[in-house]
């Protein structure tokens, strides 16, 4: 764009077109015009920034910051994966511990049932032995009483028979009875 015989860049041309100084008829390139000074200062500032490679340095800083953020994100991902692995490991260990606890409880129940069954069997066996011992004692007592009663009955019968025999038996009959008894005893012994 051309203004007052000079070539003005397009961006400056837009600034000039919007300038109130041009609307008032003043020359834009006069140092008296504040807008001209501002435009020149702005262009010089931009040129200084380009000369000092500020955009390049800002880009490098942004790249470094992006790399640092990327590294932090990667580290966070790594830490998250480790945490998930630890969580999975702990969940596995927890599940294993719960299963082991269930096995221990089941085993303890089985042991308790076995001990209770054995105790019940031992008590039943003890009762059976005591009952058998009591029955044997009762039988022995009955046998003793029967023997005593039999001996008493034999004694009474013998005494009664002896009395009857003494009254009715003669000496000849007594000798014959004795001889018969001796023969019976000899026959039984041989």
C-alpha positions in Angstrom: 0.0 0.0 0.0 1.3 3.5 -0.8 0.7 6.6 1.3 2.1 10.0 0.6 4.6 8.6 -1.9 5.9 5.9 0.5 5.4 2.2 0.5 3.8 1.0 3.7 3.5 -2.6 4.7 0.0 -4.2 4.5 -0.3 -4.5 8.3 0.8 -0.9 8.8 -1.6 0.0 6.0 -4.5 -1.3 8.0 -3.4 0.6 11.0 -3.1 3.7 8.9 -6.6 3.2 7.4 -8.1 3.0 10.9 -6.1 6.1 12.1 -8.1 9.1 13.3 -5.2 11.2 12.2 -5.8 10.4 8.6 -9.4 11.2 9.0 -8.4 14.6 10.3 -6.1 15.2 7.3 -2.8 15.1 9.2 0.2 13.1 7.8 0.5 9.7 9.4 4.3 9.7 9.3 4.8 12.8 11.4 6.5 12.3 14.7 3.9 14.6 16.1 1.3 12.0 15.5 1.1 9.7 18.5 -0.2 6.9 16.5 2.9 6.9 14.3 5.1 6.7 17.3 3.1 3.8 18.7 3.3 1.9 15.4 7.0 2.5 15.1 7.6 1.5 18.7 5.5 -1.7 18.1 7.4 -2.6 14.9 10.7 -2.0 16.6 9.6 -4.1 19.6 8.6 -6.9 17.2 11.9 -6.6 15.4 13.8 -6.7 18.7 11.9 -9.8 19.7 12.8 -11.5 16.4 16.5 -10.3 16.6 16.8 -11.7 20.1 15.2 -14.9 18.9 12.5 -14.6 21.6 9.9 -16.6 19.6 12.5 -19.4 19.1 13.4 -19.3 22.8 9.7 -19.3 23.8 9.2 -22.3 21.5 12.2 -24.1 23.1 10.8 -23.3 26.6 7.4 -24.5 25.5 9.0 -27.7 24.0 11.0 -28.2 27.2 7.8 -27.7 29.3 5.9 -30.1 27.0 8.7 -32.6 27.3 8.6 -32.2 31.1 4.8 -32.6 31.2 5.1 -35.6 28.9 7.7 -37.1 31.2 5.5 -36.4 34.2 2.5 -38.0 32.4 4.7 -41.1 31.6 5.9 -41.3 35.2 2.3 -41.0 36.4 1.3 -43.8 34.0 4.1 -45.9 35.2 3.2 -45.3 38.8 -0.4 -46.0 38.0 0.5 -49.3 36.4 2.7 -50.2 39.3 -0.2 -49.3 41.7 -2.6 -51.4 39.6 -0.1 -54.3 39.7 0.3 -53.9 43.5 -3.5 -53.7 43.9 -3.9 -56.8 41.8 -1.2 -58.5 43.8 -2.8 -57.5 47.1 -6.2 -58.6 45.9 -4.7 -61.9 44.9 -3.0 -62.3 48.3 -6.3 -61.3 50.0 -8.2 -63.8 48.0 -5.6 -66.5 48.8 -5.6 -65.5 52.5 -9.5 -65.8 52.5 -9.3 -69.2 50.8 -6.7 -70.3 53.3 -8.8 -69.0 56.2 -11.8 -70.9 54.8 -9.7 -74.1 54.5 -8.5 -73.6 58.1 -12.0 -73.2 59.3 -13.2 -76.2 57.4 -10.3 -78.3 58.7 -11.0 -77.0 62.3 -14.7 -78.1 61.9 -13.6 -81.5 60.6 -11.2 -81.8 63.5 -13.8 -80.7 66.0 -16.4 -83.2 64.6 -13.8 -86.0 64.7 -12.8 -85.2 68.3 -16.5 -85.0 69.2 -17.2 -88.3 67.5 -14.2 -89.9 69.2 -15.2 -88.5 72.6 -18.8 -89.8 72.0 -17.5 -93.3 71.0 -15.1 -93.3 74.1 -18.0 -92.4 76.4 -20.2 -95.0 74.8 -17.4 -97.6 75.1 -16.8 -96.6 78.7 -20.5 -96.9 79.5 -20.7 -100.2 77.7 -17.6 -101.5 79.7 -19.2 -100.3 83.0 -22.5 -101.9 82.1 -20.7 -105.1 81.2 -18.7 -104.9 84.5 -21.9 -104.3 86.4 -23.7 -107.1 84.6 -20.7 -109.4 85.3 -20.8 -108.3 89.0 -24.6 -108.9 89.1 -24.1 -112.3 87.4 -21.3 -113.2 89.8 -23.5 -112.1 92.7 -26.4 -114.2 91.3 -24.1 -117.2 90.8 -22.8 -116.8 94.4 -26.3 -116.5 95.8 -27.4 -119.6 93.7 -24.3 -121.5 94.9 -25.0 -120.5 98.5 -28.6 -121.4 98.1 -27.7 -124.7 96.4 -25.1 -125.4 99.1 -27.6 -124.5 101.8 -30.3 -126.7 100.0 -27.8 -129.5 99.6 -26.8 -129.1 103.3 -30.4 -129.2 104.4 -31.2 -132.0 102.0 -28.1 -134.0 103.2 -29.0 -133.4 106.8 -32.6 -134.4 106.1 -31.6 -137.4 104.1 -29.0 -138.4 106.8 -31.7 -138.2 109.4 -34.1 -140.2 107.3 -31.5 -142.8 106.5 -30.4 -143.1 110.1 -33.9 -143.8 111.2 -34.7 -146.2 108.4 -31.4 -147.8 107.2 -29.8 -150.8 108.7 -26.1 -151.4 108.9 -26.2 -153.8 106.0 -27.9 -151.2 103.8 -25.4 -148.5 104.9 -22.4 -150.7 103.9 -24.0 -151.5 100.5 -24.6 -147.8 99.9 -21.0 -146.9 100.8 -19.6 -149.6 98.5 -21.8 -148.4 95.7 -20.7 -144.8 96.3 -17.0 -145.9 96.2 -17.6 -147.7 92.9 -19.3 -144.6 91.4 -16.4 -142.3 92.5 -13.8 -144.8 91.0 -15.8 -144.9 87.8 -15.8 -141.1 87.5 -12.2 -140.7 88.3 -11.1 -143.2 85.6 
